[in-house]
Amino acid sequence: MPPSSTYLLDPDGTVGRAYGALVTPHMYIIDGEGILRYNGAIDSIRSTDPADIPKAVQYVREGLARLAAGQSPEPAVTQPYGCTIKYAD
């Protein structure tokens, strides 16, 4: 069974600011103890072309698998890419 996922709606940007979110999507893996284990891009290719997905390193998928195996995500930090977040204030 795949690991469960949780989505956060943050309309006032409180959590986004606390974690330093820069773009959407800015991906984070937080373990069961609340420790931030990964921060960055969803994958290694800055593209919107679905054909590029199989060629990309899947940072989040691989990071979750490593965490489930008792290892740390590697890399733990990458440069996120996407649309810039514009906070309300």
PyMOL commands that place a pseudoatom at each C-alpha (Angstrom):
pseudoatom trace, name=CA, resn=MET, resi=1, chain=A, elem=C, hetatm=0, pos=[0.000, 0.000, 0.000]
pseudoatom trace, name=CA, resn=PRO, resi=2, chain=A, elem=C, hetatm=0, pos=[1.457, 3.419, -0.970]
pseudoatom trace, name=CA, resn=PRO, resi=3, chain=A, elem=C, hetatm=0, pos=[2.150, 5.944, 1.779]
pseudoatom trace, name=CA, resn=SER, resi=4, chain=A, elem=C, hetatm=0, pos=[-0.654, 8.324, 2.609]
pseudoatom trace, name=CA, resn=SER, resi=5, chain=A, elem=C, hetatm=0, pos=[-0.488, 11.973, 1.594]
pseudoatom trace, name=CA, resn=THR, resi=6, chain=A, elem=C, hetatm=0, pos=[-1.765, 15.089, 3.217]
pseudoatom trace, name=CA, resn=TYR, resi=7, chain=A, elem=C, hetatm=0, pos=[-2.548, 18.359, 1.517]
pseudoatom trace, name=CA, resn=LEU, resi=8, chain=A, elem=C, hetatm=0, pos=[-2.433, 21.723, 3.226]
pseudoatom trace, name=CA, resn=LEU, resi=9, chain=A, elem=C, hetatm=0, pos=[-4.611, 24.665, 2.257]
pseudoatom trace, name=CA, resn=ASP, resi=10, chain=A, elem=C, hetatm=0, pos=[-2.855, 27.840, 3.413]
pseudoatom trace, name=CA, resn=PRO, resi=11, chain=A, elem=C, hetatm=0, pos=[-4.843, 30.836, 2.122]
pseudoatom trace, name=CA, resn=ASP, resi=12, chain=A, elem=C, hetatm=0, pos=[-3.145, 33.372, 4.407]
pseudoatom trace, name=CA, resn=GLY, resi=13, chain=A, elem=C, hetatm=0, pos=[0.363, 32.003, 3.722]
pseudoatom trace, name=CA, resn=THR, resi=14, chain=A, elem=C, hetatm=0, pos=[1.265, 31.326, 7.370]
pseudoatom trace, name=CA, resn=VAL, resi=15, chain=A, elem=C, hetatm=0, pos=[2.754, 27.883, 6.759]
pseudoatom trace, name=CA, resn=GLY, resi=16, chain=A, elem=C, hetatm=0, pos=[4.241, 28.821, 3.390]
pseudoatom trace, name=CA, resn=ARG, resi=17, chain=A, elem=C, hetatm=0, pos=[6.154, 31.674, 4.973]
pseudoatom trace, name=CA, resn=ALA, resi=18, chain=A, elem=C, hetatm=0, pos=[7.243, 29.502, 7.923]
pseudoatom trace, name=CA, resn=TYR, resi=19, chain=A, elem=C, hetatm=0, pos=[8.800, 26.952, 5.540]
pseudoatom trace, name=CA, resn=GLY, resi=20, chain=A, elem=C, hetatm=0, pos=[10.108, 29.549, 3.081]
pseudoatom trace, name=CA, resn=ALA, resi=21, chain=A, elem=C, hetatm=0, pos=[7.935, 28.398, 0.164]
pseudoatom trace, name=CA, resn=LEU, resi=22, chain=A, elem=C, hetatm=0, pos=[9.005, 30.246, -2.978]
pseudoatom trace, name=CA, resn=VAL, resi=23, chain=A, elem=C, hetatm=0, pos=[7.051, 28.668, -5.834]
pseudoatom trace, name=CA, resn=THR, resi=24, chain=A, elem=C, hetatm=0, pos=[4.213, 26.277, -6.553]
pseudoatom trace, name=CA, resn=PRO, resi=25, chain=A, elem=C, hetatm=0, pos=[4.884, 23.461, -6.295]
pseudoatom trace, name=CA, resn=HIS, resi=26, chain=A, elem=C, hetatm=0, pos=[7.509, 23.771, -3.567]
pseudoatom trace, name=CA, resn=MET, resi=27, chain=A, elem=C, hetatm=0, pos=[7.689, 20.254, -2.175]
pseudoatom trace, name=CA, resn=TYR, resi=28, chain=A, elem=C, hetatm=0, pos=[8.445, 19.181, 1.381]
pseudoatom trace, name=CA, resn=ILE, resi=29, chain=A, elem=C, hetatm=0, pos=[8.757, 15.793, 3.019]
pseudoatom trace, name=CA, resn=ILE, resi=30, chain=A, elem=C, hetatm=0, pos=[8.089, 15.917, 6.746]
pseudoatom trace, name=CA, resn=ASP, resi=31, chain=A, elem=C, hetatm=0, pos=[8.504, 12.686, 8.681]
pseudoatom trace, name=CA, resn=GLY, resi=32, chain=A, elem=C, hetatm=0, pos=[6.158, 11.243, 11.294]
pseudoatom trace, name=CA, resn=GLU, resi=33, chain=A, elem=C, hetatm=0, pos=[8.023, 13.103, 14.044]
pseudoatom trace, name=CA, resn=GLY, resi=34, chain=A, elem=C, hetatm=0, pos=[7.513, 16.450, 12.311]
pseudoatom trace, name=CA, resn=ILE, resi=35, chain=A, elem=C, hetatm=0, pos=[11.105, 16.748, 11.056]
pseudoatom trace, name=CA, resn=LEU, resi=36, chain=A, elem=C, hetatm=0, pos=[11.644, 18.329, 7.645]
pseudoatom trace, name=CA, resn=ARG, resi=37, chain=A, elem=C, hetatm=0, pos=[13.501, 15.723, 5.561]
pseudoatom trace, name=CA, resn=TYR, resi=38, chain=A, elem=C, hetatm=0, pos=[13.276, 17.150, 2.020]
pseudoatom trace, name=CA, resn=ASN, resi=39, chain=A, elem=C, hetatm=0, pos=[12.813, 20.657, 0.621]
pseudoatom trace, name=CA, resn=GLY, resi=40, chain=A, elem=C, hetatm=0, pos=[12.741, 21.523, -3.075]
pseudoatom trace, name=CA, resn=ALA, resi=41, chain=A, elem=C, hetatm=0, pos=[11.540, 20.512, -6.520]
pseudoatom trace, name=CA, resn=ILE, resi=42, chain=A, elem=C, hetatm=0, pos=[9.179, 17.665, -7.307]
pseudoatom trace, name=CA, resn=ASP, resi=43, chain=A, elem=C, hetatm=0, pos=[11.625, 16.314, -9.892]
pseudoatom trace, name=CA, resn=SER, resi=44, chain=A, elem=C, hetatm=0, pos=[14.817, 17.156, -11.788]
pseudoatom trace, name=CA, resn=ILE, resi=45, chain=A, elem=C, hetatm=0, pos=[13.438, 18.496, -15.087]
pseudoatom trace, name=CA, resn=ARG, resi=46, chain=A, elem=C, hetatm=0, pos=[11.973, 21.989, -15.293]
pseudoatom trace, name=CA, resn=SER, resi=47, chain=A, elem=C, hetatm=0, pos=[9.397, 21.144, -17.910]
pseudoatom trace, name=CA, resn=THR, resi=48, chain=A, elem=C, hetatm=0, pos=[5.636, 21.027, -18.383]
pseudoatom trace, name=CA, resn=ASP, resi=49, chain=A, elem=C, hetatm=0, pos=[5.919, 18.331, -21.061]
pseudoatom trace, name=CA, resn=PRO, resi=50, chain=A, elem=C, hetatm=0, pos=[4.464, 15.027, -19.765]
pseudoatom trace, name=CA, resn=ALA, resi=51, chain=A, elem=C, hetatm=0, pos=[6.977, 13.175, -21.965]
pseudoatom trace, name=CA, resn=ASP, resi=52, chain=A, elem=C, hetatm=0, pos=[9.771, 14.473, -19.706]
pseudoatom trace, name=CA, resn=ILE, resi=53, chain=A, elem=C, hetatm=0, pos=[8.376, 12.854, -16.551]
pseudoatom trace, name=CA, resn=PRO, resi=54, chain=A, elem=C, hetatm=0, pos=[9.873, 9.381, -17.167]
pseudoatom trace, name=CA, resn=LYS, resi=55, chain=A, elem=C, hetatm=0, pos=[13.288, 10.975, -17.814]
pseudoatom trace, name=CA, resn=ALA, resi=56, chain=A, elem=C, hetatm=0, pos=[13.322, 13.024, -14.595]
pseudoatom trace, name=CA, resn=VAL, resi=57, chain=A, elem=C, hetatm=0, pos=[14.721, 12.051, -11.222]
pseudoatom trace, name=CA, resn=GLN, resi=58, chain=A, elem=C, hetatm=0, pos=[11.588, 11.910, -9.047]
pseudoatom trace, name=CA, resn=TYR, resi=59, chain=A, elem=C, hetatm=0, pos=[12.930, 13.632, -5.921]
pseudoatom trace, name=CA, resn=VAL, resi=60, chain=A, elem=C, hetatm=0, pos=[9.737, 13.367, -3.865]
pseudoatom trace, name=CA, resn=ARG, resi=61, chain=A, elem=C, hetatm=0, pos=[8.856, 9.794, -4.827]
pseudoatom trace, name=CA, resn=GLU, resi=62, chain=A, elem=C, hetatm=0, pos=[12.428, 8.625, -4.246]
pseudoatom trace, name=CA, resn=GLY, resi=63, chain=A, elem=C, hetatm=0, pos=[12.712, 10.620, -1.013]
pseudoatom trace, name=CA, resn=LEU, resi=64, chain=A, elem=C, hetatm=0, pos=[9.536, 9.038, 0.368]
pseudoatom trace, name=CA, resn=ALA, resi=65, chain=A, elem=C, hetatm=0, pos=[10.790, 5.570, -0.583]
pseudoatom trace, name=CA, resn=ARG, resi=66, chain=A, elem=C, hetatm=0, pos=[14.127, 6.170, 1.131]
pseudoatom trace, name=CA, resn=LEU, resi=67, chain=A, elem=C, hetatm=0, pos=[12.380, 7.461, 4.247]
pseudoatom trace, name=CA, resn=ALA, resi=68, chain=A, elem=C, hetatm=0, pos=[10.128, 4.377, 4.320]
pseudoatom trace, name=CA, resn=ALA, resi=69, chain=A, elem=C, hetatm=0, pos=[13.286, 2.224, 4.132]
pseudoatom trace, name=CA, resn=GLY, resi=70, chain=A, elem=C, hetatm=0, pos=[14.763, 4.009, 7.163]
pseudoatom trace, name=CA, resn=GLN, resi=71, chain=A, elem=C, hetatm=0, pos=[17.119, 6.193, 5.125]
pseudoatom trace, name=CA, resn=SER, resi=72, chain=A, elem=C, hetatm=0, pos=[17.293, 9.937, 4.597]
pseudoatom trace, name=CA, resn=PRO, resi=73, chain=A, elem=C, hetatm=0, pos=[16.147, 11.444, 1.295]
pseudoatom trace, name=CA, resn=GLU, resi=74, chain=A, elem=C, hetatm=0, pos=[19.095, 12.101, -1.028]
pseudoatom trace, name=CA, resn=PRO, resi=75, chain=A, elem=C, hetatm=0, pos=[19.370, 14.849, -2.002]
pseudoatom trace, name=CA, resn=ALA, resi=76, chain=A, elem=C, hetatm=0, pos=[17.707, 16.504, 0.993]
pseudoatom trace, name=CA, resn=VAL, resi=77, chain=A, elem=C, hetatm=0, pos=[17.511, 19.923, -0.697]
pseudoatom trace, name=CA, resn=THR, resi=78, chain=A, elem=C, hetatm=0, pos=[17.045, 20.910, -4.345]
pseudoatom trace, name=CA, resn=GLN, resi=79, chain=A, elem=C, hetatm=0, pos=[16.105, 24.152, -6.096]
pseudoatom trace, name=CA, resn=PRO, resi=80, chain=A, elem=C, hetatm=0, pos=[12.314, 24.318, -6.454]
pseudoatom trace, name=CA, resn=TYR, resi=81, chain=A, elem=C, hetatm=0, pos=[10.830, 25.535, -9.735]
pseudoatom trace, name=CA, resn=GLY, resi=82, chain=A, elem=C, hetatm=0, pos=[7.402, 26.733, -10.761]
pseudoatom trace, name=CA, resn=CYS, resi=83, chain=A, elem=C, hetatm=0, pos=[5.252, 29.832, -10.506]
pseudoatom trace, name=CA, resn=THR, resi=84, chain=A, elem=C, hetatm=0, pos=[6.356, 32.380, -7.919]
pseudoatom trace, name=CA, resn=ILE, resi=85, chain=A, elem=C, hetatm=0, pos=[4.163, 32.587, -4.829]
pseudoatom trace, name=CA, resn=LYS, resi=86, chain=A, elem=C, hetatm=0, pos=[2.617, 36.006, -4.309]
pseudoatom trace, name=CA, resn=TYR, resi=87, chain=A, elem=C, hetatm=0, pos=[1.620, 36.385, -0.676]
pseudoatom trace, name=CA, resn=ALA, resi=88, chain=A, elem=C, hetatm=0, pos=[-1.297, 38.713, 0.087]
pseudoatom trace, name=CA, resn=ASP, resi=89, chain=A, elem=C, hetatm=0, pos=[0.680, 41.120, 2.265]
for i in range(1, 89): cmd.bond("trace and resi %d" % i, "trace and resi %d" % (i + 1))
show_as sticks, trace
zoom trace
